[in-house]
Amino acid sequence: MVSERCKLPLKVATALSLAIVGALWLGWDKPYWAGFAVVVMSVTETTGHSLRKGRHRLVGTLIGVISAFLFVGLFAQEPFIFLLTFTSFAACCVYLMANPRTGYIWTMTLIVCTLIIVMGHFSAELTFTVAVLRLQETILGIVCFTLVFSLLWPASSRKVLHSTLLSFFVAQQRNIEKTVAGLEGRGERGQGLGFGDGLKFLIRLEDLLPAAIVDSYHISSEAKTWQLFLAQSREWALLCGHLSEASELLEPAMVNSEQQEIQALLIRISCRFASAEAALCGTVTNDNPIPEVITLRDKAIYDPQHHSALLQLEQVLNALDLLSCNMLKTLCAALTLDTLETLEMAVISNPHSQFAGLDLEQLCQALRAWVIIWICIGLWLFVPWTGGSTVALMGVILGSAIVSMPFCDVKMVFRNMVGWSCVILLQYVFLMPLFSEVWQLAAFYFLNCLAIWYWFSKPQQVLSRMLGTQLLIVMTMGAIKLQPVYDFQGALLQLFLMSVVVLIVYFVNYTLFSSLPERVFLRHIKWLYYLFAWQLRRLNFKDKKEHWFSRCIGLIFLGQSPLRSVMLMEQAIARIDWSRYPEVDREQVTGIISRLYALTLRLISLHDGYVGWEPKSIPPQVATLLADIVTSLSDVIECTGDIESLQLHEDKLDQLQVHLQQCVKNVNSDSVLLLSLNTEQVLYLFRVLAAIKLIIRDIKRLDKQVSSAKLSELEYNYFSL
């Protein structure tokens, strides 16, 4: 019986040995390229992820081959133009590497294009030969990997997907219980259904679903249904955030009279999720209660703020009730269970297809990679040493790889590189020259790969596994040629050149828009103020035409969602060594992240409320007032920082809420608002006013938290060789 820890090392070692021996048997000159394909595809969670990565590797290889042909054919006689266009192309590839869906395609595009250009020496015949050989080796590596991983203990993405969904529905049932307790006053307010948990599940689902579609017939045959479920999960995460937002505005005593209705609604949702849990376990169930609309607005007390909060709570709860019913139907349809009626397939908009502006951190990564490549090219051109072109090649490969990894510890990479190189070079010098049969070569790679992947099997040791296996191939590549060459000096030269490149990457990575987690955190907390201000300015309450140039510039550089920056900041604080900053309280910094998540949700709620009404039907006085408040708020966030001036706008919003509630209660029957707004628009206007007030409140709290957290201490850090 093979243990779980041994299964993956055995599969990787078998696929690697098979790929290298297969390339030698076919008479191909560079078998290590097939080995690289196996190693990279192995560092994934499931077989579906691996097959998807193999597909992306093949597509990236084809694009890289075409790109290399274009560069050589168009700019072979123009060195400066060639270097300028190639480095710009490399920077664009590094920028696109951060895309979770297609990033690996652009990684392979850059690597293959650089390899063909450097190894082809601008010769048309040699460039074509290298390109064809690279394509052949890549296909061989993918075939060997697929064969081994499909036959030996396949890890299906479908099982992992079902396990993730199961844990989600179980967690949501617990959160519903906490939400009920919070509304009753028995638990802490703000716990239960929230934006954060739904967002984490959504990110996980977006990663697993494409992989499961690749390696599971059951998932791929119902791909449209699963995409519908993914869209519903996005809506669920957003509605959970709106629920926590509405509960913050309410006092526990306000919902006592509606406890039975709210409890019944939440129990219906919990029953549906229990049915979903049973369906994932293979149990047939028909327990999907029919949604029932609850009405809280008629029981609201006179306080305008509480009235708007209760209206928002009513709207969100009814939406959650209906959505949970539809999610259960969609899930059962995706699992091909016929016990429940299925939903009609709707057209789903893909959020990834919409242009969301340039990403700040990706721009910094692209700039650092561009500088690293130019430095390596300068060393190649102006320093007379052996293997100069290898410096440029390694500068592109290592530079793009390290720069594109967030918070990569370059010193740890260097230590791993030197340590593995020493171990492998000892075998290369004293053991490999004794080999005389191909089975001995296969056994060498099998045993070494097995040892590396067995002893470094923990998830946090993935970088050690990758570096160890790739250096095993790189340092011994002379021995796996068609005519073996044991060049110890050449191997040492490679190690020296890699060390030089890593040193260059180290200095550039930590000086130019530093990738240290402290610097990333500080950089994005400043950038978020501009993003928040731009998001507010995009809500044009006056329906005023903006100049097309300023609108385009703002969309390109400030159009990204603040959520991406907040998530990156959350990752950064997990990587900071807080022992170096005793004066900074980590709990306070974590509170800032929570406040930024809340502020991001407020902006989403404000946008949803705004698009729900017809701005042209709003009285001009109201539109002008809202426009002035939002403009002033964006100016305070971006420029002045005068938080005290926001109190005046809060008072104006309170007056508008009082007037609006009087219209709803028919106290002021002659009001312009009552004549120009219908009931649905009144609800959306309530939502807009509540969102603006919550944004002002969160801005005040955020300002106090940032002031008391002593974040300036994070600016004083150091790095050393």
C-alpha positions, 0 to 999 in steps of 0.5 A, a space after each residue: 500500500 503506497 502512502 499519500 505522501 509517496 504518490 505525487 513524488 512517484 508520479 513526478 519521478 516517473 513522468 520526468 524519467 519517461 520524458 527524458 528517455 523518450 526524447 533520447 529515444 526519438 533522437 532529439 537534442 535537448 531532452 531537458 525541455 521535455 523535463 521542464 514541461 513535466 516539472 512545471 505541470 506537476 506543481 499544481 493541485 489536481 489533474 485538471 489544473 495540470 492539464 489546463 496548465 499543459 494546454 496553456 503551455 502549448 498555446 504559449 509556446 506557439 505564440 512565443 514561436 510566432 513572436 520570435 519569427 516576427 522579431 527575427 524577420 523584422 528587426 534582425 538588421 536593426 539592433 536598437 529597434 529590436 532591443 527596444 521592441 523586445 524589452 517592451 514586449 517582455 514588459 507587456 508579457 510580465 504585466 499579463 502574467 498576473 492574470 489568474 486565467 491566462 497568466 501562464 500563457 504569457 509566461 511561456 510566450 516570453 520564455 520561448 520567444 527569448 530562447 529561440 532568439 538567443 539560441 537561434 543567433 538571428 539565423 533563419 534556418 537555426 531559428 526555425 530548427 530551435 522552434 520546431 524542437 522546442 515545440 516537439 519537446 513541449 508536446 512530448 512532456 505534456 503527453 508523458 505527464 498526461 499519461 502518467 498522471 491519468 493512470 497512476 492515482 489520478 487526483 480529480 478536480 471534481 472531488 475537490 470542487 465538491 469538497 469545497 462546495 460542501 464546506 461552503 454550505 456547511 459554513 453558511 449554515 453556521 453563519 446564518 445561525 450567527 446572523 439570527 443571533 446578532 439580529 436578536 441581540 444574543 450575539 456580536 453584531 457584524 458576525 455571520 453572513 458577510 462579504 469576506 467569507 463569500 469572497 474567499 469562496 468565490 476566488 476558490 470556486 473561480 480557480 477550481 471550476 475551469 480545472 474541473 471542466 478540463 478533467 471531468 466529463 460530468 462537469 464539462 457536460 454541464 459547463 453552462 449550468 456551473 457558470 450560472 452557479 458561479 454567477 449566482 455565487 458572485 451575487 450571493 457574496 455581494 448580498 451578504 455584504 449588503 446584509 452586514 451593511 444593513 445590520 450595522 444601521 439597525 438597533 437590536 430592538 428595532 427588529 423584535 417585532 419582525 423576529 418571526 418573519 426574519 427567522 423563518 426566512 433565514 431558516 428557509 435559506 438554511 434548509 436549502 443549504 442543508 439540501 445542497 449539502 445532501 445533494 453533494 453527498 449523493 442524497 436525493 432531496 426535495 426540500 426547497 421551500 418556496 420563497 416568501 416576500 416579507 414586508 418590514 417597511 410598514 412597521 418601521 418607526 419614524 426615525 429616517 435613518 432606521 427607516 432606510 436601514 429597515 427598507 434595505 434589510 427587507 430588500 436584501 433578505 428577500 433577494 437572499 431568499 430568492 437567490 438561495 432557492 435559485 442556487 439550489 436549483 442550479 446546483 441540482 441541475 449541475 449535479 444532474 439530479 432531476 428531483 428539482 425543476 431546473 432554471 432556464 439558462 440565462 446569458 451570463 456576463 463575464 466580469 473578466 471580459 470587461 476592461 477594468 483599468 491598469 493594475 498598479 502592482 502589475 505595472 510596477 512588476 513590468 517596470 522592474 522586469 524591463 529594467 532588469 532585462 536592460 541591465 542584463 542586455 547591457 552586461 551582455 553587450 559591454 562586458 567581455 566574458 564567456 557566456 554573455 548571451 546566457 546573462 540576457 537569457 537568464 535575466 529574462 527568465 529569472 527576472 520575469 519569474 521572480 518579479 511576477 511572484 508577489 513578496 518573493 524572498 530573493 535571498 531564500 531563492 539564492 540560498 536554495 539555488 546554491 544549496 541544490 547546485 552543490 548537491 547536484 554538481 557533486 553527483 554530476 562530477 563523481 557519479 554521472 561519468 560512470 553511466 554507460 546505459 540509458 536505464 542508469 540515466 533514467 534511474 538517476 533522475 527518478 531517484 533524485 526527483 523522488 527524493 526532492 519531492 518526498 522530503 519537500 512535500 509540504 505546500 509551503 515548500 513548493 519553491 524548493 521542489 521547483 528549484 531543486 528539480 529544475 536545477 537537477 535538469 539544468 546542471 546536468 543537461 550536458 549528460 543528457 545530450 545525444 553525445 554526452 558532455 561532462 563539462 564541470 567548468 561549464 556548470 560552474 559558469 552557469 551557476 556564476 551567471 545565475 548568481 549574477 542575475 539573481 543579484 541584479 534582480 535582488 537590487 532592482 526588486 527591492 529598490 524600484 517600487 520595492 516588492 517588500 510587503 511593508 512597501 507594498 502595503 504603504 504604497 497601496 494604502 496611498 493608492 486606495 485614496 485615489 481609487 476611492 475618490 475616482 469611484 465616487 467621481 464616476 457617479 455623475 449625479 448631475 449627468 454632466 458631460 466629462 471631457 473624453 481625455 480625462 475620462 479615458 485617463 481616469 479609466 486607464 489608471 484609476 479604473 481598477 477595483 479597489 478590492 484588488 488592492 485591499 486583498 493585496 494589502 491583506 496578503 502583505 500584512 501576513 508576510 511582514 515580520 512584525 517583530 521588527 516593528 514593536 511600535 506597530 500594533 498588528 491588530 490595528 493594521 488588521 482593523 484597517 484592512 477590515 475597514 477598507 473592505 467595508 468601505 469598498 462594499 459601501 462604494 459597491 452599494 452606492 453604485 448599485 443604488 445609483 444605477 437602480 434609479 433614473 437620474 433624469 427623474 430625480 429633482 434637480 435640487 436633489 441631484 445637485 445636493 448629492 453631486 456636491 456631497 459626493 464631489 466634496 467627499 472625493 476631494 477630502 479623500 484625495 486632497 484636503 483630508 479635512 474630515 471635520 468638514 464632512 459633518 455638514 454633509 451628514 446633516 444635509 443627508 439627515 434632512 433629506 432622509 427626513 423629507 423623503 420619509 415624510 413623502 413616503 408617509 404622505 405627511 407632505 403630499 405637495 412635495 416635489 419628491 412625492 410627485 416625481 418618484 415612484 415607490 421603487 425609486 424611493 427605495 433606491 434613493 434611501 439606499 443611496 443616502 444610507 450608502 453615502 452616510 456609511 461611507 462618510 462614517 467609514 472615512 472618519 473611522 479609517 482616518 482615526 485608525 490610520 493615525 493611531 496605527 503608526 504606519 510611518 514606522 513601516 517605512 524604515 526597513 532595510 535589506 542586506 546581502 
